[in-house]
Amino acid sequence: MREAYEQARARRQPHNRAIRGLGARWVRVLWRCWQDHTLYDPDLRLSNRTEADLTA
């Protein structure tokens, strides 16, 4: 998530706005875990991110 914060700051977003963006990302992650009755798996997030980077 550090990358997301740094990208937001690079887009000249203020600190508070960048933090709100991170909060929104975590809410989506927690919502999906709750809906799927699964635990958060950081390795899964990293593998999904790598695949997204390759297709972009």
N, CA, C, O and CB atoms as a CASP TS submission, in Angstrom:
PFRMAT TS
TARGET T0000
AUTHOR 0000-0000-0000
METHOD Language model
MODEL 1
PARENT N/A
ATOM      1  N   MET     1       0.816  -1.189   0.000  1.00  0.00           N
ATOM      2  CA  MET     1       0.000   0.000   0.000  1.00  0.00           C
ATOM      3  C   MET     1       0.867   1.263   0.000  1.00  0.00           C
ATOM      4  O   MET     1       0.389   2.350  -0.323  1.00  0.00           O
ATOM      5  CB  MET     1      -0.932  -0.008   1.201  1.00  0.00           C
ATOM      6  N   ARG     2       2.111   1.115   0.355  1.00  0.00           N
ATOM      7  CA  ARG     2       2.999   2.268   0.332  1.00  0.00           C
ATOM      8  C   ARG     2       3.088   2.849  -1.068  1.00  0.00           C
ATOM      9  O   ARG     2       3.173   4.064  -1.246  1.00  0.00           O
ATOM     10  CB  ARG     2       4.387   1.887   0.835  1.00  0.00           C
ATOM     11  N   GLU     3       3.068   1.953  -2.076  1.00  0.00           N
ATOM     12  CA  GLU     3       3.160   2.419  -3.457  1.00  0.00           C
ATOM     13  C   GLU     3       1.968   3.303  -3.803  1.00  0.00           C
ATOM     14  O   GLU     3       2.119   4.319  -4.481  1.00  0.00           O
ATOM     15  CB  GLU     3       3.240   1.227  -4.427  1.00  0.00           C
ATOM     16  N   ALA     4       0.786   2.916  -3.337  1.00  0.00           N
ATOM     17  CA  ALA     4      -0.420   3.695  -3.625  1.00  0.00           C
ATOM     18  C   ALA     4      -0.309   5.087  -3.010  1.00  0.00           C
ATOM     19  O   ALA     4      -0.680   6.079  -3.637  1.00  0.00           O
ATOM     20  CB  ALA     4      -1.677   2.972  -3.091  1.00  0.00           C
ATOM     21  N   TYR     5       0.201   5.156  -1.788  1.00  0.00           N
ATOM     22  CA  TYR     5       0.379   6.453  -1.130  1.00  0.00           C
ATOM     23  C   TYR     5       1.384   7.304  -1.904  1.00  0.00           C
ATOM     24  O   TYR     5       1.144   8.483  -2.163  1.00  0.00           O
ATOM     25  CB  TYR     5       0.848   6.264   0.334  1.00  0.00           C
ATOM     26  N   GLU     6       2.491   6.703  -2.263  1.00  0.00           N
ATOM     27  CA  GLU     6       3.525   7.454  -2.980  1.00  0.00           C
ATOM     28  C   GLU     6       3.034   7.908  -4.349  1.00  0.00           C
ATOM     29  O   GLU     6       3.375   9.005  -4.794  1.00  0.00           O
ATOM     30  CB  GLU     6       4.787   6.605  -3.135  1.00  0.00           C
ATOM     31  N   GLN     7       2.237   7.078  -5.024  1.00  0.00           N
ATOM     32  CA  GLN     7       1.686   7.490  -6.314  1.00  0.00           C
ATOM     33  C   GLN     7       0.713   8.653  -6.153  1.00  0.00           C
ATOM     34  O   GLN     7       0.697   9.575  -6.969  1.00  0.00           O
ATOM     35  CB  GLN     7       0.986   6.311  -6.994  1.00  0.00           C
ATOM     36  N   ALA     8      -0.093   8.607  -5.104  1.00  0.00           N
ATOM     37  CA  ALA     8      -1.029   9.702  -4.855  1.00  0.00           C
ATOM     38  C   ALA     8      -0.270  10.991  -4.570  1.00  0.00           C
ATOM     39  O   ALA     8      -0.641  12.057  -5.061  1.00  0.00           O
ATOM     40  CB  ALA     8      -1.965   9.361  -3.681  1.00  0.00           C
ATOM     41  N   ARG     9       0.780  10.893  -3.786  1.00  0.00           N
ATOM     42  CA  ARG     9       1.575  12.087  -3.481  1.00  0.00           C
ATOM     43  C   ARG     9       2.278  12.598  -4.734  1.00  0.00           C
ATOM     44  O   ARG     9       2.423  13.808  -4.909  1.00  0.00           O
ATOM     45  CB  ARG     9       2.610  11.782  -2.379  1.00  0.00           C
ATOM     46  N   ALA    10       2.715  11.692  -5.607  1.00  0.00           N
ATOM     47  CA  ALA    10       3.350  12.100  -6.856  1.00  0.00           C
ATOM     48  C   ALA    10       2.356  12.827  -7.760  1.00  0.00           C
ATOM     49  O   ALA    10       2.749  13.670  -8.567  1.00  0.00           O
ATOM     50  CB  ALA    10       3.933  10.881  -7.582  1.00  0.00           C
ATOM     51  N   ARG    11       1.059  12.500  -7.625  1.00  0.00           N
ATOM     52  CA  ARG    11       0.018  13.203  -8.377  1.00  0.00           C
ATOM     53  C   ARG    11      -0.367  14.507  -7.685  1.00  0.00           C
ATOM     54  O   ARG    11      -1.364  15.140  -8.032  1.00  0.00           O
ATOM     55  CB  ARG    11      -1.220  12.308  -8.545  1.00  0.00           C
ATOM     56  N   ARG    12       0.437  14.893  -6.707  1.00  0.00           N
ATOM     57  CA  ARG    12       0.283  16.152  -5.971  1.00  0.00           C
ATOM     58  C   ARG    12      -0.963  16.194  -5.096  1.00  0.00           C
ATOM     59  O   ARG    12      -1.507  17.267  -4.834  1.00  0.00           O
ATOM     60  CB  ARG    12       0.245  17.300  -6.936  1.00  0.00           C
ATOM     61  N   GLN    13      -1.419  15.017  -4.642  1.00  0.00           N
ATOM     62  CA  GLN    13      -2.523  14.988  -3.698  1.00  0.00           C
ATOM     63  C   GLN    13      -1.968  15.301  -2.314  1.00  0.00           C
ATOM     64  O   GLN    13      -0.874  14.852  -1.973  1.00  0.00           O
ATOM     65  CB  GLN    13      -3.255  13.608  -3.717  1.00  0.00           C
ATOM     66  N   PRO    14      -2.704  16.062  -1.517  1.00  0.00           N
ATOM     67  CA  PRO    14      -2.239  16.327  -0.145  1.00  0.00           C
ATOM     68  C   PRO    14      -2.234  15.035   0.686  1.00  0.00           C
ATOM     69  O   PRO    14      -2.876  14.045   0.336  1.00  0.00           O
ATOM     70  CB  PRO    14      -3.139  17.398   0.535  1.00  0.00           C
ATOM     71  N   HIS    15      -1.506  15.081   1.772  1.00  0.00           N
ATOM     72  CA  HIS    15      -1.366  13.915   2.649  1.00  0.00           C
ATOM     73  C   HIS    15      -2.735  13.352   3.044  1.00  0.00           C
ATOM     74  O   HIS    15      -2.958  12.143   2.975  1.00  0.00           O
ATOM     75  CB  HIS    15      -0.565  14.288   3.910  1.00  0.00           C
ATOM     76  N   ASN    16      -3.645  14.233   3.456  1.00  0.00           N
ATOM     77  CA  ASN    16      -4.960  13.762   3.920  1.00  0.00           C
ATOM     78  C   ASN    16      -5.707  13.029   2.814  1.00  0.00           C
ATOM     79  O   ASN    16      -6.343  12.008   3.077  1.00  0.00           O
ATOM     80  CB  ASN    16      -5.805  14.941   4.423  1.00  0.00           C
ATOM     81  N   ARG    17      -5.645  13.523   1.594  1.00  0.00           N
ATOM     82  CA  ARG    17      -6.349  12.872   0.482  1.00  0.00           C
ATOM     83  C   ARG    17      -5.718  11.524   0.153  1.00  0.00           C
ATOM     84  O   ARG    17      -6.424  10.564  -0.157  1.00  0.00           O
ATOM     85  CB  ARG    17      -6.341  13.775  -0.765  1.00  0.00           C
ATOM     86  N   ALA    18      -4.392  11.451   0.220  1.00  0.00           N
ATOM     87  CA  ALA    18      -3.697  10.188  -0.042  1.00  0.00           C
ATOM     88  C   ALA    18      -4.069   9.140   1.010  1.00  0.00           C
ATOM     89  O   ALA    18      -4.258   7.968   0.682  1.00  0.00           O
ATOM     90  CB  ALA    18      -2.167  10.407  -0.062  1.00  0.00           C
ATOM     91  N   ILE    19      -4.172   9.554   2.254  1.00  0.00           N
ATOM     92  CA  ILE    19      -4.559   8.640   3.337  1.00  0.00           C
ATOM     93  C   ILE    19      -6.001   8.174   3.152  1.00  0.00           C
ATOM     94  O   ILE    19      -6.304   7.007   3.396  1.00  0.00           O
ATOM     95  CB  ILE    19      -4.391   9.324   4.715  1.00  0.00           C
ATOM     96  N   ARG    20      -6.900   9.075   2.723  1.00  0.00           N
ATOM     97  CA  ARG    20      -8.284   8.681   2.463  1.00  0.00           C
ATOM     98  C   ARG    20      -8.348   7.628   1.362  1.00  0.00           C
ATOM     99  O   ARG    20      -9.142   6.690   1.435  1.00  0.00           O
ATOM    100  CB  ARG    20      -9.130   9.904   2.076  1.00  0.00           C
ATOM    101  N   GLY    21      -7.514   7.787   0.353  1.00  0.00           N
ATOM    102  CA  GLY    21      -7.464   6.802  -0.719  1.00  0.00           C
ATOM    103  C   GLY    21      -7.026   5.443  -0.210  1.00  0.00           C
ATOM    104  O   GLY    21      -7.573   4.416  -0.613  1.00  0.00           O
ATOM    105  N   LEU    22      -6.038   5.436   0.677  1.00  0.00           N
ATOM    106  CA  LEU    22      -5.600   4.166   1.267  1.00  0.00           C
ATOM    107  C   LEU    22      -6.716   3.530   2.086  1.00  0.00           C
ATOM    108  O   LEU    22      -6.922   2.317   2.050  1.00  0.00           O
ATOM    109  CB  LEU    22      -4.360   4.381   2.146  1.00  0.00           C
ATOM    110  N   GLY    23      -7.428   4.375   2.824  1.00  0.00           N
ATOM    111  CA  GLY    23      -8.547   3.866   3.615  1.00  0.00           C
ATOM    112  C   GLY    23      -9.603   3.218   2.734  1.00  0.00           C
ATOM    113  O   GLY    23     -10.148   2.168   3.076  1.00  0.00           O
ATOM    114  N   ALA    24      -9.890   3.844   1.602  1.00  0.00           N
ATOM    115  CA  ALA    24     -10.879   3.286   0.676  1.00  0.00           C
ATOM    116  C   ALA    24     -10.416   1.943   0.141  1.00  0.00           C
ATOM    117  O   ALA    24     -11.220   1.022  -0.001  1.00  0.00           O
ATOM    118  CB  ALA    24     -11.140   4.253  -0.485  1.00  0.00           C
ATOM    119  N   ARG    25      -9.125   1.819  -0.158  1.00  0.00           N
ATOM    120  CA  ARG    25      -8.602   0.539  -0.633  1.00  0.00           C
ATOM    121  C   ARG    25      -8.763  -0.543   0.429  1.00  0.00           C
ATOM    122  O   ARG    25      -9.178  -1.660   0.119  1.00  0.00           O
ATOM    123  CB  ARG    25      -7.126   0.674  -1.027  1.00  0.00           C
ATOM    124  N   TRP    26      -8.437  -0.216   1.684  1.00  0.00           N
ATOM    125  CA  TRP    26      -8.540  -1.207   2.749  1.00  0.00           C
ATOM    126  C   TRP    26      -9.991  -1.604   3.006  1.00  0.00           C
ATOM    127  O   TRP    26     -10.277  -2.761   3.316  1.00  0.00           O
ATOM    128  CB  TRP    26      -7.911  -0.670   4.029  1.00  0.00           C
ATOM    129  N   VAL    27     -10.912  -0.637   2.876  1.00  0.00           N
ATOM    130  CA  VAL    27     -12.327  -0.970   3.056  1.00  0.00           C
ATOM    131  C   VAL    27     -12.755  -1.983   2.010  1.00  0.00           C
ATOM    132  O   VAL    27     -13.485  -2.920   2.331  1.00  0.00           O
ATOM    133  CB  VAL    27     -13.210   0.295   2.971  1.00  0.00           C
ATOM    134  N   ARG    28     -12.312  -1.817   0.747  1.00  0.00           N
ATOM    135  CA  ARG    28     -12.654  -2.787  -0.298  1.00  0.00           C
ATOM    136  C   ARG    28     -12.077  -4.158   0.016  1.00  0.00           C
ATOM    137  O   ARG    28     -12.740  -5.174  -0.190  1.00  0.00           O
ATOM    138  CB  ARG    28     -12.148  -2.308  -1.660  1.00  0.00           C
ATOM    139  N   VAL    29     -10.837  -4.191   0.517  1.00  0.00           N
ATOM    140  CA  VAL    29     -10.203  -5.469   0.868  1.00  0.00           C
ATOM    141  C   VAL    29     -10.969  -6.143   2.004  1.00  0.00           C
ATOM    142  O   VAL    29     -11.283  -7.331   1.928  1.00  0.00           O
ATOM    143  CB  VAL    29      -8.722  -5.254   1.271  1.00  0.00           C
ATOM    144  N   LEU    30     -11.265  -5.386   3.050  1.00  0.00           N
ATOM    145  CA  LEU    30     -11.984  -5.956   4.192  1.00  0.00           C
ATOM    146  C   LEU    30     -13.386  -6.403   3.804  1.00  0.00           C
ATOM    147  O   LEU    30     -13.860  -7.439   4.271  1.00  0.00           O
ATOM    148  CB  LEU    30     -12.062  -4.943   5.329  1.00  0.00           C
ATOM    149  N   TRP    31     -14.053  -5.630   2.953  1.00  0.00           N
ATOM    150  CA  TRP    31     -15.392  -6.002   2.502  1.00  0.00           C
ATOM    151  C   TRP    31     -15.356  -7.343   1.764  1.00  0.00           C
ATOM    152  O   TRP    31     -16.200  -8.208   1.999  1.00  0.00           O
ATOM    153  CB  TRP    31     -15.981  -4.903   1.590  1.00  0.00           C
ATOM    154  N   ARG    32     -14.378  -7.511   0.873  1.00  0.00           N
ATOM    155  CA  ARG    32     -14.279  -8.751   0.110  1.00  0.00           C
ATOM    156  C   ARG    32     -13.981  -9.925   1.035  1.00  0.00           C
ATOM    157  O   ARG    32     -14.552 -11.004   0.874  1.00  0.00           O
ATOM    158  CB  ARG    32     -13.194  -8.635  -0.972  1.00  0.00           C
ATOM    159  N   CYS    33     -13.092  -9.721   2.002  1.00  0.00           N
ATOM    160  CA  CYS    33     -12.797 -10.796   2.962  1.00  0.00           C
ATOM    161  C   CYS    33     -14.050 -11.178   3.744  1.00  0.00           C
ATOM    162  O   CYS    33     -14.310 -12.358   3.978  1.00  0.00           O
ATOM    163  CB  CYS    33     -11.676 -10.363   3.935  1.00  0.00           C
ATOM    164  N   TRP    34     -14.820 -10.175   4.143  1.00  0.00           N
ATOM    165  CA  TRP    34     -16.034 -10.428   4.910  1.00  0.00           C
ATOM    166  C   TRP    34     -17.058 -11.173   4.064  1.00  0.00           C
ATOM    167  O   TRP    34     -17.664 -12.137   4.532  1.00  0.00           O
ATOM    168  CB  TRP    34     -16.628  -9.113   5.426  1.00  0.00           C
ATOM    169  N   GLN    35     -17.256 -10.734   2.823  1.00  0.00           N
ATOM    170  CA  GLN    35     -18.241 -11.350   1.948  1.00  0.00           C
ATOM    171  C   GLN    35     -17.857 -12.779   1.576  1.00  0.00           C
ATOM    172  O   GLN    35     -18.726 -13.642   1.446  1.00  0.00           O
ATOM    173  CB  GLN    35     -18.412 -10.518   0.692  1.00  0.00           C
ATOM    174  N   ASP    36     -16.568 -13.032   1.407  1.00  0.00           N
ATOM    175  CA  ASP    36     -16.105 -14.368   1.018  1.00  0.00           C
ATOM    176  C   ASP    36     -15.780 -15.259   2.211  1.00  0.00           C
ATOM    177  O   ASP    36     -15.440 -16.429   2.038  1.00  0.00           O
ATOM    178  CB  ASP    36     -14.886 -14.249   0.141  1.00  0.00           C
ATOM    179  N   HIS    37     -15.884 -14.713   3.419  1.00  0.00           N
ATOM    180  CA  HIS    37     -15.549 -15.455   4.639  1.00  0.00           C
ATOM    181  C   HIS    37     -14.116 -15.998   4.566  1.00  0.00           C
ATOM    182  O   HIS    37     -13.869 -17.169   4.855  1.00  0.00           O
ATOM    183  CB  HIS    37     -16.551 -16.617   4.859  1.00  0.00           C
ATOM    184  N   THR    38     -13.189 -15.137   4.178  1.00  0.00           N
ATOM    185  CA  THR    38     -11.781 -15.521   4.069  1.00  0.00           C
ATOM    186  C   THR    38     -10.923 -14.564   4.882  1.00  0.00           C
ATOM    187  O   THR    38     -11.348 -13.469   5.249  1.00  0.00           O
ATOM    188  CB  THR    38     -11.324 -15.536   2.591  1.00  0.00           C
ATOM    189  N   LEU    39      -9.718 -15.008   5.146  1.00  0.00           N
ATOM    190  CA  LEU    39      -8.747 -14.155   5.806  1.00  0.00           C
ATOM    191  C   LEU    39      -7.965 -13.382   4.761  1.00  0.00           C
ATOM    192  O   LEU    39      -7.855 -13.808   3.611  1.00  0.00           O
ATOM    193  CB  LEU    39      -7.802 -14.981   6.696  1.00  0.00           C
ATOM    194  N   TYR    40      -7.425 -12.246   5.168  1.00  0.00           N
ATOM    195  CA  TYR    40      -6.602 -11.448   4.261  1.00  0.00           C
ATOM    196  C   TYR    40      -5.305 -12.199   3.984  1.00  0.00           C
ATOM    197  O   TYR    40      -4.646 -12.671   4.910  1.00  0.00           O
ATOM    198  CB  TYR    40      -6.311 -10.036   4.859  1.00  0.00           C
ATOM    199  N   ASP    41      -4.944 -12.307   2.718  1.00  0.00           N
ATOM    200  CA  ASP    41      -3.729 -12.992   2.310  1.00  0.00           C
ATOM    201  C   ASP    41      -2.860 -12.011   1.522  1.00  0.00           C
ATOM    202  O   ASP    41      -3.142 -11.757   0.351  1.00  0.00           O
ATOM    203  CB  ASP    41      -4.055 -14.263   1.463  1.00  0.00           C
ATOM    204  N   PRO    42      -1.814 -11.454   2.134  1.00  0.00           N
ATOM    205  CA  PRO    42      -0.986 -10.482   1.423  1.00  0.00           C
ATOM    206  C   PRO    42      -0.287 -11.078   0.205  1.00  0.00           C
ATOM    207  O   PRO    42      -0.020 -10.365  -0.763  1.00  0.00           O
ATOM    208  CB  PRO    42       0.043  -9.905   2.361  1.00  0.00           C
ATOM    209  N   ASP    43       0.012 -12.369   0.240  1.00  0.00           N
ATOM    210  CA  ASP    43       0.654 -12.997  -0.916  1.00  0.00           C
ATOM    211  C   ASP    43      -0.287 -13.003  -2.120  1.00  0.00           C
ATOM    212  O   ASP    43       0.151 -12.815  -3.255  1.00  0.00           O
ATOM    213  CB  ASP    43       1.090 -14.433  -0.575  1.00  0.00           C
ATOM    214  N   LEU    44      -1.568 -13.219  -1.872  1.00  0.00           N
ATOM    215  CA  LEU    44      -2.555 -13.192  -2.945  1.00  0.00           C
ATOM    216  C   LEU    44      -2.639 -11.791  -3.548  1.00  0.00           C
ATOM    217  O   LEU    44      -2.707 -11.642  -4.768  1.00  0.00           O
ATOM    218  CB  LEU    44      -3.936 -13.640  -2.423  1.00  0.00           C
ATOM    219  N   ARG    45      -2.635 -10.789  -2.715  1.00  0.00           N
ATOM    220  CA  ARG    45      -2.680  -9.406  -3.207  1.00  0.00           C
ATOM    221  C   ARG    45      -1.466  -9.109  -4.071  1.00  0.00           C
ATOM    222  O   ARG    45      -1.591  -8.492  -5.129  1.00  0.00           O
ATOM    223  CB  ARG    45      -2.751  -8.410  -2.032  1.00  0.00           C
ATOM    224  N   LEU    46      -0.304  -9.538  -3.634  1.00  0.00           N
ATOM    225  CA  LEU    46       0.912  -9.288  -4.408  1.00  0.00           C
ATOM    226  C   LEU    46       0.891 -10.018  -5.735  1.00  0.00           C
ATOM    227  O   LEU    46       1.330  -9.475  -6.748  1.00  0.00           O
ATOM    228  CB  LEU    46       2.137  -9.702  -3.616  1.00  0.00           C
ATOM    229  N   SER    47       0.379 -11.262  -5.744  1.00  0.00           N
ATOM    230  CA  SER    47       0.329 -12.006  -7.003  1.00  0.00           C
ATOM    231  C   SER    47      -0.683 -11.367  -7.951  1.00  0.00           C
ATOM    232  O   SER    47      -0.433 -11.293  -9.154  1.00  0.00           O
ATOM    233  CB  SER    47      -0.032 -13.487  -6.748  1.00  0.00           C
ATOM    234  N   ASN    48      -1.821 -10.903  -7.431  1.00  0.00           N
ATOM    235  CA  ASN    48      -2.811 -10.233  -8.278  1.00  0.00           C
ATOM    236  C   ASN    48      -2.265  -8.927  -8.825  1.00  0.00           C
ATOM    237  O   ASN    48      -2.532  -8.566  -9.971  1.00  0.00           O
ATOM    238  CB  ASN    48      -4.100  -9.973  -7.496  1.00  0.00           C
ATOM    239  N   ARG    49      -1.509  -8.228  -8.014  1.00  0.00           N
ATOM    240  CA  ARG    49      -0.935  -6.964  -8.460  1.00  0.00           C
ATOM    241  C   ARG    49       0.088  -7.199  -9.560  1.00  0.00           C
ATOM    242  O   ARG    49       0.149  -6.436 -10.525  1.00  0.00           O
ATOM    243  CB  ARG    49      -0.291  -6.220  -7.287  1.00  0.00           C
ATOM    244  N   THR    50       0.891  -8.248  -9.424  1.00  0.00           N
ATOM    245  CA  THR    50       1.897  -8.575 -10.441  1.00  0.00           C
ATOM    246  C   THR    50       1.204  -8.902 -11.763  1.00  0.00           C
ATOM    247  O   THR    50       1.650  -8.459 -12.820  1.00  0.00           O
ATOM    248  CB  THR    50       2.785  -9.768  -9.980  1.00  0.00           C
ATOM    249  N   GLU    51       0.114  -9.676 -11.711  1.00  0.00           N
ATOM    250  CA  GLU    51      -0.613 -10.008 -12.932  1.00  0.00           C
ATOM    251  C   GLU    51      -1.206  -8.747 -13.566  1.00  0.00           C
ATOM    252  O   GLU    51      -1.187  -8.602 -14.789  1.00  0.00           O
ATOM    253  CB  GLU    51      -1.725 -11.031 -12.634  1.00  0.00           C
ATOM    254  N   ALA    52      -1.729  -7.839 -12.747  1.00  0.00           N
ATOM    255  CA  ALA    52      -2.298  -6.591 -13.276  1.00  0.00           C
ATOM    256  C   ALA    52      -1.213  -5.743 -13.922  1.00  0.00           C
ATOM    257  O   ALA    52      -1.447  -5.107 -14.949  1.00  0.00           O
ATOM    258  CB  ALA    52      -2.999  -5.793 -12.158  1.00  0.00           C
ATOM    259  N   ASP    53      -0.029  -5.732 -13.323  1.00  0.00           N
ATOM    260  CA  ASP    53       1.079  -4.964 -13.889  1.00  0.00           C
ATOM    261  C   ASP    53       1.503  -5.533 -15.236  1.00  0.00           C
ATOM    262  O   ASP    53       1.891  -4.788 -16.135  1.00  0.00           O
ATOM    263  CB  ASP    53       2.270  -4.949 -12.926  1.00  0.00           C
ATOM    264  N   LEU    54       1.427  -6.851 -15.373  1.00  0.00           N
ATOM    265  CA  LEU    54       1.842  -7.481 -16.626  1.00  0.00           C
ATOM    266  C   LEU    54       0.842  -7.215 -17.749  1.00  0.00           C
ATOM    267  O   LEU    54       1.231  -7.089 -18.910  1.00  0.00           O
ATOM    268  CB  LEU    54       2.010  -8.985 -16.428  1.00  0.00           C
ATOM    269  N   THR    55      -0.445  -7.127 -17.408  1.00  0.00           N
ATOM    270  CA  THR    55      -1.465  -6.922 -18.441  1.00  0.00           C
ATOM    271  C   THR    55      -1.626  -5.452 -18.813  1.00  0.00           C
ATOM    272  O   THR    55      -2.168  -5.140 -19.874  1.00  0.00           O
ATOM    273  CB  THR    55      -2.798  -7.476 -17.972  1.00  0.00           C
ATOM    274  N   ALA    56      -1.172  -4.565 -17.972  1.00  0.00           N
ATOM    275  CA  ALA    56      -1.321  -3.126 -18.242  1.00  0.00           C
ATOM    276  C   ALA    56      -0.293  -2.603 -19.213  1.00  0.00           C
ATOM    277  O   ALA    56      -0.294  -1.414 -19.533  1.00  0.00           O
ATOM    278  CB  ALA    56      -1.230  -2.345 -16.962  1.00  0.00           C
TER
END
